[in-house]
Amino acid sequence: MMGLGLLGTIIIGILAGFFAGKIFQGRGFGLVVNLIVGLIGALLGGWLFGLLGVNVGGVIGVLITATIGAIVLLWIVSLVGGRRY
């Protein structure tokens, strides 16, 4: 998410968390939790894509990476928490 600046990072994080909430659970979690899930998901997604050797660029690529990472994060939380989303 380098090069986007603080505001761009926050916007991408909110969008990624929102999309992940809609895809994985069917609803969002609210602005603050969506931001946290999206930002952590962006880090997780970037790490996972790096392990796989996938390199994405541009705002859309970062948004997709962050959303996939947020979905994986929600899946892991559901496994650990024993709660199905």
C-alpha positions in Angstrom: 0.0 0.0 0.0 3.0 2.2 -0.3 2.6 5.2 -2.5 -1.1 5.7 -1.7 -0.6 8.0 1.2 -2.4 7.9 4.5 -5.8 8.9 3.1 -5.6 6.4 0.2 -4.6 3.6 2.6 -7.6 4.4 4.8 -10.0 4.5 1.9 -8.7 1.2 0.5 -8.8 -0.4 4.0 -12.4 0.7 4.5 -13.4 -0.6 1.1 -11.6 -3.9 1.5 -13.1 -4.5 4.9 -16.6 -3.5 3.6 -16.3 -5.9 0.6 -14.9 -8.7 2.7 -17.8 -8.3 5.2 -20.3 -8.4 2.3 -18.7 -11.4 0.6 -17.9 -13.5 3.7 -20.7 -12.6 6.1 -23.3 -10.9 4.0 -23.1 -7.6 5.9 -20.6 -5.0 7.1 -19.2 -4.5 10.6 -19.2 -0.7 10.8 -16.7 1.8 9.7 -14.1 1.3 12.3 -14.1 -2.5 12.3 -14.2 -2.5 8.4 -11.1 -0.3 8.5 -9.2 -2.5 10.9 -10.1 -5.7 9.0 -9.3 -4.1 5.7 -5.9 -2.8 6.8 -4.9 -6.1 8.5 -6.3 -7.9 5.4 -4.1 -5.8 3.1 -1.0 -6.8 5.1 -2.1 -10.4 5.1 -3.0 -10.4 1.4 0.2 -8.7 0.4 2.2 -11.3 2.4 0.2 -14.2 0.9 0.5 -12.9 -2.6 4.3 -12.4 -2.0 4.6 -16.1 -1.0 2.8 -17.2 -4.1 4.9 -14.9 -6.3 1.9 -12.8 -7.4 2.6 -9.2 -8.0 -0.3 -6.8 -8.4 -0.2 -3.1 -9.2 -2.4 -0.1 -9.1 -5.3 0.8 -6.9 -7.6 -1.9 -8.1 -4.8 -4.6 -7.6 -4.2 -3.3 -4.1 -8.0 -3.3 -3.4 -8.3 -6.9 -4.6 -5.3 -8.0 -2.6 -6.6 -6.3 0.6 -10.1 -7.7 0.1 -8.8 -11.3 -0.4 -6.6 -10.8 2.7 -9.5 -9.5 4.7 -11.6 -12.5 3.6 -8.8 -14.9 4.7 -8.6 -13.0 8.0 -12.3 -13.4 8.6 -12.1 -17.1 7.8 -9.2 -17.6 10.2 -11.1 -15.7 12.9 -14.2 -17.9 12.3 -12.1 -21.0 12.7 -10.4 -19.8 15.9 -13.5 -18.3 17.4 -15.7 -21.4 16.5 -18.3 -19.0 15.1 -19.5 -19.4 11.6 -20.0 -16.2 9.7 
